[in-house]
Amino acid sequence: MNLKIKEAVTWGRVVAIFGFITSGLSMLSCVGIPVGVIMLLGYIKLNNATDELKKISMRTDDLTAGDYEEVITLYGKFFKMIGIGTIVSIAMGIILAIFYFLFIMAIVASYSGYAY
């Protein structure tokens, strides 16, 4: 197996495993379920792409660009899912920040000393 491909397979596997763990931990909270599911789907694509790359690297015959097409497609789907997950997590973070701000303002207003 080519050393560079072997390194890519190894790190792809490491990132996929840590991605499964962080996605699972993210899904433990109600707020993190949508982001966790999207990220989990992305890491499944990464794991599949890593498997395909490993299969291709074990072949001894001549490889063509078409042999790598499935790997590139799966990596593209991985980046797409991770990008969607990132956008969703940023949007949810902004929404939560607004709710926290409103909640804190409501607490401050209730202790402002204003008497009826």
Backbone as a ProteinNet text record, in pm:
[ID]
protein_1_A
[PRIMARY]
MNLKIKEAVTWGRVVAIFGFITSGLSMLSCVGIPVGVIMLLGYIKLNNATDELKKISMRTDDLTAGDYEEVITLYGKFFKMIGIGTIVSIAMGIILAIFYFLFIMAIVASYSGYAY
[TERTIARY]
84.6	0	89.7	54.6	127.5	126.1	239.3	252.8	157.1	142.5	51.8	-93.5	-131.3	-268.3	-291.3	-191.1	-203	-222.6	-150.5	-165.7	-305	-354.1	-489	-594.9	-576.7	-671.1	-668	-549.3	-536	-602.2	-570.1	-627.8	-776.3	-819.7	-962.8	-1038.1	-979.5	-1041.2	-1043.5	-933	-926	-1030.9	-1040	-1137.4	-1279.8	-1305.6	-1439	-1474.9	-1382.2	-1410	-1438.6	-1353.4	-1379.4	-1507.9	-1539.7	-1664.9	-1785.9	-1778.1	-1888.2	-1907.3	-1797.7	-1805.3	-1865.1	-1814.7	-1864.9	-2008.6	-2045.1	-2184	-2276.4	-2234.1	-2314.4	-2329.6	-2221.3	-2229.6	-2317.3	-2310.8	-2393.2	-2541.6	-2574	-2714.3	-2772.6	-2693.1	-2744.3	-2831.6	-2814.7	-2899.2	-3006.6	-3118.8	-3229.3	-3190.5	-3114.7	-3073.5	-2972.8	-2890.4	-2785.1	-2826.8	-2950.1	-2993.7	-2984.7	-3040.2	-3031.5	-2887.5	-2805	-2665.7	-2593.8	-2617.8	-2553.1	-2588	-2714.4	-2757.3	-2692.2	-2691.5	-2630.7	-2481.9	-2414.5	-2271.3	-2245	-2329.8	-2313.7	-2323	-2418.4	-2430.8	-2304.6	-2248.9	-2124.7	-2008.9	-1997.8	-1887.8	-1906.9	-2030.8	-2054.4	-2001.5	-2025.1	-1971.7	-1819	-1758.1	-1612.1	-1561.1	-1627.8	-1587.6	-1600	-1708.8	-1726.4	-1619.1	-1586	-1482	-1347.1	-1320.3	-1194.8	-1187.9	-1300.2	-1304.3	-1277.2	-1339.4	-1318.7	-1173.7	-1115.9	-977	-883.7	-913.2	-830.8	-841.7	-964.3	-982.8	-904.5	-911.9	-841.9	-691	-643	-498.6	-444	-527.2	-482.9	-474.5	-534	-531.5	-391.2	-357.5	-223.9	-224.8	-343.5	-349.2	-339.7	-331.5	-322	-453.9	-443.2	-561	-583.9	-708.1	-745.3	-816.3	-843.5	-914	-1054.1	-1115.4	-1248.7	-1252.8	-1139.1	-1134	-1149	-1104.9	-1112.5	-1242.1	-1327.4	-1449.6	-1541.6	-1558.7	-1645.1	-1588.8	-1457.6	-1394.2	-1415.9	-1395.7	-1413.9	-1559.6	-1652.9	-1795.1	-1827.9	-1777.3	-1804.4	-1739.6	-1617.9	-1554.4	-1634	-1686.1	-1770.2	-1895.8	-1958.1	-2077.4	-2041.7	-1923.9	-1877.9	-1866.1	-1796.7	-1779.1	-1912.3	-2004.5	-2136.4	-2210.8	-2211.9	-2283.3	-2219.5	-2088.2	-2020.7	-2048.5	-2052	-2084.7	-2226.2	-2321.8	-2460.4	-2469.2	-2400.6	-2401.2	-2342.4	-2237.8	-2176.1	-2271.3	-2338.2	-2434.5	-2548.8	-2601	-2709.9	-2663.5	-2543	-2495.2	-2472.6	-2425.8	-2409.8	-2545.9	-2643.2	-2777.9	-2840.2	-2824.3	-2879.4	-2806.8	-2678	-2603.3	-2651.7	-2679.2	-2729.7	-2867.3	-2954.1	-3088.2	-3080.4	-2994.8	-2978.9	-2921.8	-2828.3	-2771.8	-2880.2	-2968.7	-3079.4	-3171.2	-3206.5	-3292.1	-3225.8	-3096.2	-3025.5	-3024.8	-3001.8	-3002.5	-3138.9	-3245.3	-3379.9	-3410.5	-3365.9	-3387.9	-3316.8	-3191.7	-3116.4	-3178.8	-3224.1	-3289.2	-3418.6	-3491.6	-3614	-3581.8	-3473.8	-3433.2	-3390.8	-3311.6	-3266.2	-3385.8	-3481.3	-3598.6	-3683.8	-3687.8	-3769.4	-3706.3	-3577.7	-3508.9	-3466.4	-3534.5	-3493.1	-3535.9	-3618	-3660.7	-3786.2	-3844	-3967	-4080.7	-4150.2	-4260.9	-4392.7	-4487	-4616.7	-4689.4
-116.8	0	123.9	219.9	344.9	411.7	466.3	525.2	642.6	727.3	843.2	797.8	696.3	645.2	577.6	504.6	438.3	543.1	653.8	760.8	823.1	842.4	897.7	802.9	673.3	574.6	575.9	580.7	580.7	703.5	820.5	942.2	954.7	904.8	902.3	818.1	704.5	616.8	683.3	748.3	815.8	926.9	1008	1117.4	1062.2	952.8	892.8	841.1	776.1	723	836.4	939.1	1052.1	1125.1	1127.3	1187.3	1111.3	977.8	897.5	927.7	939	965.7	1103.8	1206.4	1341.6	1358.8	1291	1297.6	1232.9	1119.6	1052.3	1136.8	1199.5	1287	1409.1	1459.7	1574.3	1539	1415.9	1374.5	1345.9	1354.3	1332.8	1448.3	1566.3	1679.4	1698.6	1750.8	1772.5	1871.8	1972	2075	2018.7	1923.5	1870.8	1758.2	1712.8	1598.8	1629.4	1741.4	1765.3	1774.3	1846.1	1861.2	1727.4	1653	1523.8	1424.6	1422.4	1329.4	1365.2	1494.2	1537.4	1505.4	1534.2	1506	1355.4	1276.3	1130.8	1077.1	1128.7	1086.5	1122.5	1239.3	1279.5	1187	1150.2	1062.4	919.7	879.5	749.7	754.4	866.1	882.4	880.3	944	942.9	800.8	726.6	588	503.9	522.6	449.7	487.8	617.2	661.8	602.9	594.6	536.3	387.9	317.4	175.8	158.7	242.2	234.6	264.6	365.1	400.4	286.7	219.7	106.4	-7.8	-34.4	-139.8	-107.9	17.6	58.4	46.1	83.6	81	-61.5	-159.5	-299	-364.1	-299.2	-356.5	-349.4	-450.6	-454.9	-418.3	-415.5	-381.3	-230	-188.1	-45.6	23.2	137.2	212.4	328.5	360	473.6	576.9	690.2	795.7	750.2	665.5	614.2	528.6	466.5	385.1	470.5	592.9	682.2	762.8	745.5	825.8	804	679.7	650.2	713.1	706.6	765.9	916.6	980.3	1125	1161.9	1083	1107.2	1097.8	995.2	978.9	1089.7	1129.2	1240.7	1369	1388.8	1505.6	1505.5	1389.5	1379.3	1405.2	1358.2	1384.7	1534.6	1604.7	1748.5	1822.4	1776.4	1838.1	1823.6	1702.2	1679.4	1757.2	1761.5	1835.8	1985.5	2033.8	2174.7	2207.7	2120.8	2142.6	2140.1	2044.5	2036.6	2160.8	2214.1	2336.2	2454.5	2466.7	2575.9	2563.3	2442.3	2420	2451.2	2410.2	2436	2585.6	2658.4	2803.5	2870	2828.9	2886.5	2857	2733.4	2698.7	2772.9	2794.7	2871.4	3015.1	3075.4	3213	3218.9	3123.6	3120.1	3100.6	3009.3	2987.8	3109.9	3179.1	3299.8	3405.9	3418.5	3514.3	3475.4	3346.8	3301.9	3323.6	3294.1	3317.5	3466	3549.4	3693.6	3739.1	3693.4	3730.7	3677.4	3557.3	3498.6	3579	3615.3	3694.8	3833	3893	4023.5	4014.7	3904.8	3886.9	3873.9	3804.7	3791.9	3927.6	4001.1	4133.2	4226.6	4219.7	4306.2	4270.4	4142.3	4104.2	4148.6	4173.4	4220	4365.4	4441.5	4579.3	4672.2	4625.2	4709	4787.5	4764.7	4835.3	4778.6	4861.2	4817.5	4852.6	4763.4	4788.2	4889.7
0	0	0	-81.4	-88.8	49.1	91.2	224.7	244.3	142.8	154.1	164.1	87.7	94.7	229.2	276.5	407.4	517.7	509.3	607	598.7	477.1	459.1	514.9	493.7	546.1	699	756.5	902.3	964	911.2	967.8	937	823.1	794.6	895	930.5	1030.3	1168.7	1206.6	1337	1345.5	1240.9	1240.4	1243.9	1172.6	1172.8	1312.3	1379.3	1512.8	1611.3	1611	1700.1	1661.4	1533	1488	1538.1	1537.1	1591.7	1740	1812.6	1956.8	1983.2	1915.4	1939.5	1891.4	1782.1	1736.4	1838.2	1891.7	1993.6	2118.4	2162.5	2279.4	2251.8	2130.5	2092.8	2095.7	2059.9	2055.6	2193.5	2298	2432.9	2480.3	2423.8	2460.6	2354.9	2395.9	2300.9	2192.2	2228.5	2132.9	2033	2075.6	1990.9	1898.5	1908.7	1826.1	1676.9	1627.6	1482.2	1431.4	1503.7	1462.1	1470.8	1578.2	1597	1488.1	1447.9	1342.3	1209	1176.6	1050.1	1048.7	1159.1	1167.5	1162.1	1227.7	1225.1	1083	1006.2	866	787.2	815.5	749.3	783.8	910.1	950.9	899.1	877.2	812.3	669.1	600.3	463.8	464	563.8	573.8	595.9	681.4	707.2	580.3	505.5	379.5	277.5	270.4	177.9	215.9	344.7	392	356.1	371.5	332.3	183.1	100.9	-43.9	-80.6	-16	-44.1	-5.8	103	145.3	44.1	-6.1	-106.6	-233.6	-275.8	-397.3	-378.3	-260.9	-238.4	-233.2	-206	-199.4	-337.4	-436.8	-571.7	-630	-709.2	-769	-917.5	-978.3	-1120.6	-1138	-1262.5	-1292.2	-1258.6	-1194.1	-1154.2	-1249.6	-1270.4	-1354.1	-1267.2	-1326.2	-1252.6	-1213.7	-1295.3	-1265.4	-1139.5	-1106.8	-985	-859.8	-867.9	-752.6	-748.3	-848.2	-856.5	-736.5	-693.8	-578.9	-451	-435.1	-316.3	-314.7	-428.3	-437.4	-411.8	-463.7	-440.3	-292.2	-225.2	-82.3	0.8	-35.1	35.6	13.9	-105.9	-133.2	-47.5	-32.1	53.2	199.5	240.7	377.2	400.7	310.3	328.6	323.3	239.9	230.9	362.8	420	545.3	660.5	665.3	770.9	754.5	632	607.2	650.2	616.8	659.4	811.2	873.6	1019.4	1083.7	1023	1075.7	1065.2	951.2	932.8	1032.7	1051.2	1146.9	1288.5	1324.4	1460.4	1484.4	1383.6	1398.1	1415.1	1333.1	1343.1	1479.6	1526.5	1657.3	1768.7	1754.4	1853.3	1862.3	1747.2	1745.9	1811.1	1777.4	1836.1	1987.6	2032.2	2176.1	2246	2182.3	2241.9	2259.7	2161.5	2173.1	2287.9	2298.9	2408.4	2544.2	2554.3	2680.2	2715.9	2617.1	2640.3	2690.1	2625.4	2667.9	2807	2837.3	2968.5	3077.3	3051.7	3149.4	3165	3055.9	3064.6	3144.4	3131.3	3209.5	3357.6	3390.8	3530.7	3586.7	3510.4	3554.4	3572.5	3480.2	3489.5	3610.7	3646.6	3762.4	3892.7	3897.1	4017	4006.6	3924.3	3902.7	4015.2	4106.6	4217.3	4187.4	4074.2	4038.2	4121.3	4193.4	4279	4210.4	4223	4159.5	4236.8
[MASK]
++++++++++++++++++++++++++++++++++++++++++++++++++++++++++++++++++++++++++++++++++++++++++++++++++++++++++++++++++++

